[in-house]
Structures are given as structure tokens and as C-alpha cells.
Amino acid sequence: MLRRGGGAARGRRLPLRPPDPPTPRPPRITNVPRPPGITPLTLARSLCLTLVLGLTACGGEGVHGKPGAAGVHDPYFPKSGNGGYDVTHYGLTLSYDPRGKRLTGTADITARALQNLSAFHLDLLGMNVSDVTVEGRKARWSRAGQELTVRPADDLDKGRTFRATVRYSGSPRTITDPDGSKEGWLRTADGALGLGEPTGSMAWFPGDHHPSDKASYDVRVSVPEGLQAVSNGELRSETTSGGRTTYAWHTAEPMASYVATLAIGHYDITRSTTKKGLPVYVAVDPTQAKASRKVLAGIPGIIDWEAYNFGPYPFSSTGAIVDRADDAGYALETQNRPVFPGAPDTATLVHELAHQWFGDSVTPKSWRDMWLNEGFATYAEWLWQEDHDGESADEIFHALYKGDYYEPADNSEIWAFPPADPPDAAHISDPPVYYRGAMVLHKIRRLVGDDAFYDIVQGWAATHRHRNADTADFTAYVEKSAPDKDFSGIWDHWLHGEGRPDHP
Ligand code: ZN
């Protein structure tokens, strides 16, 4: 059985390398634009073009731009995200009335054009759009399914930063995922909860809803006086007038929209700081207060332990949101402060806080790379146990391999498919992604030893901090970190191979 030779290796932090120069976003392949359908607009435009063929513009509209794509070719969610631009900031001004279940919003989206754009898509499911402007000028728009297509009055030149404003309102939808779980806008006992993995954020604001496009956020939410509104980042202000309270939340660090959250309801709020001065903001449904007090008091200690093992905490505040058990079907690693349905146990808290490094800071390039999130967060639970008088990671690994670990209930599920290649969208959060993903990390640890392993974990988190990465980036990083070792067996059998590998 593996025993760690003292704690020294864990404490040795990697010297913080200067961050790599920002890597250019991978070019998004623009797929053939969907025929927009014969609307009066396109008819007028094509007529116009035919009549004035030879001129470069018609009615003031440049014709050099092309529509941005309606998706970014995600292997599991092809409609998620949009081509042709990159969002840098979302400014959301929202007002919610839990009684009428009605959300009114203005989304101010700042983005950079990655091509000459005649039109671009946003993802928004449900809600009524009343008005869209681009650079302050009225834009034409149309809707089909989750695609909101915007045609600005003028083409947007490649490289240009532009602002699009969408006004919308309605009763936001709850989305049922391919695996049956509920996300999007969940109505809770005393308010609502916005959860977005993998696609649900399009239920409450329009955007480029794919993990590959991260942005900063300002979320201003007005709710009836007496209710709280909790989101990501830090609370900048709280003002009450005319029977409504407006909460202004600011997220400076890049955030993927699937970890954006908004929790509206009655919460007991506790503010504190960790020993290092990191603000901790915890919001707990009063019915869960007693049951969660002790475990939530562990947040600063868990953050410090994780920072010791994974490298510096990547965000400017932490915390948690605890709603009632019935309010959501799972915990989620929403940025800064994960959401829990009912009081969590310590393992779940460790898991969701580990995601702040693995998932929220280092974010998958596509939904195929989920194991990089869940494998790391699961392995963090094993390491926590190992360091806190529980079973060692090696014992857990072997129990899982033999099939006598207490979870998942059906151990054979672990071998259903390779963690780096789920068969379809309904299986991206199945046991192979979590457990076998963690087993891949344990295999690496056993091959390179603890010193090199913790260097790899911290180096991986530092190198891709606040950016996106995929499985190929990971295997390349590991190989570069230990050039004398042969990882091909781990990649071939544990990461990409079908079935249970022959040797543990
Ligand atoms: Zn997880």
C-alpha cells in the first residue's frame, strides 16, 4: 500500500511561473450558416444586393461580413455557444418577482468580433425578447429554439469590441437534461435558483453559453424587500427603496456561464475571512442552518488545504449557498460559492471547492473534457480522506478496482466507457467520468511519485489558470513534466480504453 513519506512534498509550492502570454483562442470553425429562411428582411436584402450588384454596400449596410455560426461544434451540445465573437463582459440587470415567477432583464454584452460579422447568435431559451441594440442602434433579430439571431444595422469589423443589449422578460424555464436532471431556472420553496451545467444559463440570460467563452460579470438583481439575492463574486452594494432591494454582484475573474448562479430567497448570511484574508460569503436557507453550521465552518480550512495541495486559490472570494434538499437534485460548483441542496457533508464540500481550481479556473474546452473536472474533484475527496485519517487514495483505488467500494452502487458502471470519451450527452456525468477519472490521476501519481505528482497538479492549475484546457493539453502537460516516464499504458487503457484495464 502506498504511504506518503511525510507531508513535506505537499508543502513545496511550485515557484509561481509568470503566467504564459495569453494564448489566442483556438479559431472557431465557422460552419455553413444555416439558411436564415425567407423572411421579409432577407428577401429585401437579397433583392437589394441583386439590384445593386457591384456596389459594396446597400442602404448603408456593409456586405463584407458573414453571419457568425450558431454553435461551436461541441461534440455533445452542438448548439451551445456561438461563432464569430468572444464575450468579455456580461452586465445583467435583473428584476425578479417570486410570486409572479417573472424575470425582467437587460443583458449588456461586451464582445469582440473574431470575424467580419453581418449577424451573430446568442443562446437564449424561452423568455420574450422586446428589444435588441448593437452599439446603441436598433438591431433586427429573430428567434428559433435556443438561437437568438441578431443582425446589427452595420457589419461589425473583425477585431472590434462591440456592445449588444438585449431586453427580455418572462417566466424562465426549467430545462430537463439528456440525463434527466433539472437545471436552468429552478423555482424553490421561497424563491428561485439559477443553475447552468451544462446548458441551463440560457434560461435566464442571453449569451455565448459554452464553457470555451469565459467573461467577467456584473449581476444586479432587484427582489422584493425582505428577500436576498446571492450570485457569484463579491457583493458591491445592497440598496433598498420603494419596497425592493437591489443586490450588485461583481465577478472580475473569467467565469464560464455554466458556473454562473443566482439564488433568490430567504438566507441567513454569514461573512468572514480566511486566515489569509480571503472573503467568505455563506448563504444558508434558514431551515438548513442548524444542520449545516458545523460543516460550513470548515470552508476556510478546506480552502487552505486545497491551496496547499493545488496552488493558490484562483478567485477573490469563496463561500457557499445552501438551499433546501428539494430545491435542486445535485450540488454544483458555481464560481466562488458552490450551491448545495440541503446541508452538505464534508466530502461534497471538498469536492465542490476543489472544482474552483478544476472546472472553474481551469475550464474544459468542450463537454468531452468533463473528466478533467470530475476526476480531479473526486480525487480531491480521496486525498482529503487520506490526509484526515480516512482510507488512503490507494485503498480507495484498489477497492474500486476490485468492485467492493461503497459507491457507486453498481461498481461495474465504472467500466462502462472511457472517461475521456462519454458515448453521448446523457452520460457526461456518469461514474466513469468521476471514479475512473480519479483513477487516472492516481495511476499518474503511482508512476511519478508524490513529489512529481503534486508538481504536476499545481503546475497544471497554474499553467491554465483562468483559461480553458482539454484532454490533449493534459496528457501533453503530464508527459512534459516527467519526460523519463512512459504514460502510454495509462492513456491507452485507463483514459481512452474500453472496459476494465487488466492490471490495477
Ligand atoms: Zn463535481
Boltz pocket constraint, residues with backbone or C-beta under 6 A from the ligand:
constraints:
  - pocket:
      binder: B
      contacts: [[A, 333], [A, 351], [A, 355], [A, 373], [A, 374], [A, 377]]
      max_distance: 6.0
